[in-house]
Amino acid sequence: MLIIDDVQIIINSVYERELREEILEKALFLLTCIKGTIPNNREIGLDPDIISSPAYIAQNLYTISAIELIEEFEPRASVEEVSFIASGGAGNMIPKVVLTYNAE
């Protein structure tokens, strides 16, 4: 539900749910695939060099890549925020990407 100037807009119809799911599925695909692994479009995905970079560089590279991928391949959404959660002691990080719907 959205509330703008005391006006409530409820977005729960079947169409909106399906649209949100479609956008999230496409974003998930884009942000989890490695560049060069999709046969008909080698530009889709994250650069594999991100994985072997030091943590602070990897975070910056991932953030830039996430913004560029969503901007290019899913124009209905934009990246609002990217944060990272440390996981385990081996320097593993889990990215959290917050998207905003562009209504286009």
SULPE-V24010 format. One record per residue. RES is the residue in one small letter. PSI is psi in degrees with one decimal (999 if undefined). OMEGA is omega in whole degrees, -180 to 180 (* if undefined). Layout:
# SULPE-V24010
RES;PSI;OMEGA
RES;PSI;OMEGA
This chain:
# SULPE-V24010
m;138.0;175
l;140.5;176
i;115.7;-180
i;118.6;-179
d;48.8;179
d;13.2;175
v;125.2;-179
q;129.8;176
i;118.7;-179
i;122.0;-179
i;82.7;-179
n;14.0;179
s;167.0;-180
v;-41.3;-179
y;-47.6;-178
e;-39.8;178
r;-44.7;180
e;-39.5;178
l;-47.0;178
r;-44.8;180
e;-41.7;179
e;-45.8;179
i;-43.9;-180
l;-39.6;178
e;-43.5;179
k;-42.2;178
a;-42.5;178
l;-44.6;178
f;-48.8;-178
l;-39.3;-173
l;-1.2;179
t;-5.3;-178
c;147.8;-179
i;133.9;-179
k;135.2;178
g;-3.7;-177
t;-6.8;179
i;115.1;-172
p;-44.1;-176
n;-8.5;178
n;92.0;-176
r;-9.2;-179
e;-13.7;-179
i;133.6;174
g;175.8;-178
l;147.4;178
d;127.4;-179
p;-17.4;179
d;-18.1;179
i;-40.3;-174
i;-38.6;-175
s;2.9;-180
s;156.6;173
p;155.4;-172
a;-48.3;-176
y;-33.5;177
i;-42.1;180
a;-40.3;179
q;-44.1;179
n;-44.3;180
l;-41.3;180
y;-43.8;-179
t;-47.6;179
i;-45.6;-180
s;-42.1;-179
a;-45.2;180
i;-46.7;-179
e;-42.6;-179
l;-47.5;-179
i;-41.5;-180
e;-41.5;-176
e;-43.4;-170
f;-10.1;177
e;74.9;-175
p;-10.6;178
r;-9.3;-180
a;159.2;173
s;153.0;-179
v;120.3;179
e;-39.9;-175
e;145.1;172
v;124.9;176
s;167.4;-176
f;140.7;178
i;126.0;178
a;136.5;-178
s;114.2;179
g;175.8;-177
g;0.0;-176
a;15.9;180
g;16.3;178
n;140.4;179
m;140.8;176
i;118.2;180
p;144.5;173
k;115.9;-177
v;121.9;178
v;125.1;-179
l;153.0;174
t;135.8;178
y;130.0;-177
n;-9.8;180
a;38.0;178
e;999;*
